[in-house]
Amino acid sequence: MRIAFIKPNMGLVNGAPYYDNGRMEPLTFAVLAGLTPAGHELALFDDRFERLPFGRGFDLVALNTEIYTARRAYEIADRFRAEGAKVILGGFHTTMIPDESQAHADAIVIGDAETVWSKLLEDAEAGHLQPRYFGEGGGDGPLEGIGTDWSIFDGKHYLPVRLSQFSRGCINQCEYCATGNIYRRSHRCRPVAEVVGELERVGARFVFFVDDNIVADKGRATELFRALIPLKVRWFGQADLSFATDPEFMELMLRSGCCGLVIGFESLDRDRLEQMGKNCNLGFDSYDPLVESIRQSGLLTWAAFLLGYDGETPETVKATCDWALSKKFAFAAFNILMPYPGTPFYARMKAEGRLLYDGHWWLHDDYRFGMPGFQPSSCTAEELAQACLDARRRHSTVRSITRRVFDTKTHLRTPWSLATYLAYNPLFRDEMLKKHGMVLGYRGIERPDSTELLGLAAQPVRSLAQRIVGALPQRKSRRVWD
């Protein structure tokens, strides 16, 4: 069969399809490509920067759906189905709200696709696709047999970061989080040898582990970090704050090549953390000593905040930004709390009559990216949106970036840290501001053939990022962990 993998875009900016200059590889499709038997013709098309292959006779079209790309995914699916192709929808959004996706697909995958992908392909070849395939979404066993094939990204011009995954799931079940409510405190790890072997095979030098919490199982994480030391890679990942309480564990992370982490601080207010059910953050009286410990290690920090829980006001958002600026984080994300269908938060907002846009904000004609999908308790939706936008702008001004760079413990610690900080701060700032107010979905507008030209202005930024990762000296390994 001729199979097309498609990564949907989000929508329109100023009446034209959004061109994502900060795009990373869509790892899902590399995993599926690695599981696809020989004999099938595979192609990846990324709607974030290239024209889609309508009218080119693909037999099967597989799309990954996330809540912000759902409307566009349905547009794409409907058009391919009208041409006679069989369409498969999967991903978090489809898993959380399957009936909605089912209306736009010949088959949907609920849960993780790896365990059902071969069966789905067999059924498609035989002309007997089932309407629903139920992949594993939890469990306690290891994630074995994943053979990621990154060759599907060749020639696509993504950021120079190789994506990989060691573990899946989350030991927490926060009220707002889709991941936690799909996996329900299940956390599974891949065999260390499998992960390390893949990275060795492709010669990865800069890796981002997409795990929701790479340190959730410290014992297995310790095995991975020890095995990464000889590879001399640099890697980023996502982690809860517990790692910062264990100096020996942090030292191992550094020896393994860890150079930075995305950390969900979420809120500075204990009451709001309790509302979230963010139990992993409730064991600390203050974030300050943990942040200082992370700074002393030299790790770059991407601090993530979730703003909008009951009691949040423009003043508390400003205070959160003030605190973030005082800590000189490398990057910071001031995210608006959103009601994702299938989560307890969505159910609570519905029960309290606080959902906006008829409860389906991700499909509503009037919704714009950056607006809340619910009515906050202590300010208007517009006030919360403006406060979060102001925080993003304040943290990302040229003056702020310049002030924060003068931190000898982190951003000035090595030439590599400085170059990474200076290359990615402007890129992420520009993409963040460009997306604000975006219309979700294309609504009948398609990307013209000449759209690749729109990305030429971003080439200097991408080239700088490429030089940082590709041209700096190979990382020297620290002494081997005993």
Buried (B, 14 or more C-beta within 10 A) or exposed (E): BBBBBBBBBBBBBEEEBBBBBBBBBBBBBBBBBBBBEEEBEBBBBBBBBBBBBBEEEBBBBBBBBBBBBBBBBBBBBEBBBEEEBBBBBBBBBBBBBBEBBBEBBBBBBBBBBBBBBEEBBEBBBEEEBBEBBBBBBBEEEEBEEBEBBBEBBEEBBBBBBBBBBBBBBBBBBBBBBBBBBBBEEBBBBBBBEBBBEBBEEBEBBBBBBBBBBBBBBBEBBBBBBBBBBEBBBBBBBBBBBBBBEBEEBBBBBBBBBBBBBBBBBBBBBEEBBBBBBBBBBEEBEEBEEBBEBBBEBBBBBBBBBBBBBEBBBBEBBBBBBEBBBEBBBBBBBBBBBBBBBBBBBBEBBBEEEBBBBEBBBBBBEEBBBBBBBBBBEBBEBEBBBBBBBBBBBBBBEEEBBEEBBEBEBBBEBBEBBBBBBBBBBBBBBBBBBBBBBBBBBBEEEBBEEEBBEBBEEBEEBBEBBBEBBEEBEEBEBBEEEE
